[in-house]
């Protein structure tokens, strides 16, 4: 029987993005990522929480940050959220 080990903890990355949560901050991250991309600075790894995770997922999927903003433009905040009272 062959044993496979996960060596993801041993990997070394040159550059990574850590994206925080918060609705507006998620979109601010996209602006910073676009500026870095325009200077050919690309991450080896991306980590995020809440809105930052959403911004990171769009970027990791191959979308440029300005494209992500185009997806959400023309929508009101209420169009993208749902109020639930438990």
C-alpha positions as CSV (number, residue, x, y, z in Angstrom):
1,X,0.0,0.0,0.0
2,X,1.4,3.4,-1.0
3,X,1.0,6.3,1.4
4,X,0.5,9.8,0.0
5,X,1.3,12.8,2.1
6,X,0.0,16.3,1.7
7,X,2.9,18.6,1.5
8,X,0.9,21.9,1.3
9,X,2.3,23.0,4.7
10,X,5.8,22.7,3.4
11,X,5.4,24.9,0.3
12,X,7.0,28.3,0.2
13,X,5.2,31.1,-1.6
14,X,6.9,34.3,-2.7
15,X,3.7,36.5,-2.6
16,X,0.3,36.0,-1.2
17,X,-2.9,38.1,-0.7
18,X,-4.7,38.1,2.6
19,X,-8.2,39.6,2.0
20,X,-10.3,40.8,4.9
21,X,-14.1,40.8,5.3
22,X,-16.5,43.6,5.0
23,X,-18.8,44.5,2.0
24,X,-17.0,47.7,0.9
25,X,-13.5,46.4,1.8
26,X,-14.1,43.4,-0.6
27,X,-14.5,45.9,-3.4
28,X,-11.5,47.9,-2.2
29,X,-9.4,44.7,-2.4
30,X,-10.4,44.5,-6.1
31,X,-9.0,48.0,-6.7
32,X,-5.7,47.1,-5.1
33,X,-5.5,43.8,-6.9
34,X,-6.1,45.6,-10.2
35,X,-3.3,48.1,-9.5
36,X,-0.9,45.3,-8.6
37,X,-1.9,43.4,-11.7
38,X,-1.2,46.4,-13.8
39,X,2.4,46.4,-12.4
40,X,2.7,42.6,-13.1
41,X,2.5,41.7,-9.5
42,X,0.6,38.4,-9.1
43,X,0.0,36.3,-6.0
44,X,1.1,32.7,-5.6
45,X,-1.6,32.1,-3.0
46,X,-4.8,33.9,-2.0
47,X,-6.6,33.8,1.3
48,X,-9.8,35.6,2.3
49,X,-12.7,35.8,4.6
50,X,-16.3,36.9,3.8
51,X,-16.3,39.6,1.1
52,X,-12.5,39.2,0.7
53,X,-13.0,35.5,0.0
54,X,-15.5,36.4,-2.7
55,X,-13.1,38.8,-4.3
56,X,-10.4,36.2,-4.1
57,X,-12.5,33.5,-5.7
58,X,-13.4,35.7,-8.7
59,X,-9.7,36.6,-9.1
60,X,-8.5,33.0,-8.7
61,X,-11.1,31.9,-11.3
62,X,-9.2,34.0,-13.9
63,X,-11.3,37.2,-13.8
64,X,-9.5,40.5,-13.8
65,X,-10.6,42.7,-10.9
66,X,-12.2,45.3,-13.1
67,X,-14.3,42.6,-14.7
68,X,-15.6,41.6,-11.2
69,X,-16.8,45.2,-10.6
70,X,-18.6,45.1,-14.0
71,X,-20.5,42.0,-12.8
72,X,-21.9,43.9,-9.8
73,X,-22.4,47.4,-11.4
74,X,-25.9,48.5,-11.9
75,X,-27.2,46.6,-8.9
76,X,-28.4,48.1,-5.6
77,X,-27.1,46.6,-2.4
78,X,-30.7,45.2,-1.8
79,X,-30.4,43.3,-5.0
80,X,-27.4,41.4,-3.8
81,X,-28.5,40.7,-0.2
82,X,-31.5,39.2,1.6
83,X,-32.6,40.3,5.1
84,X,-33.6,37.3,7.2
85,X,-34.9,37.6,10.8
86,X,-34.6,34.3,12.6
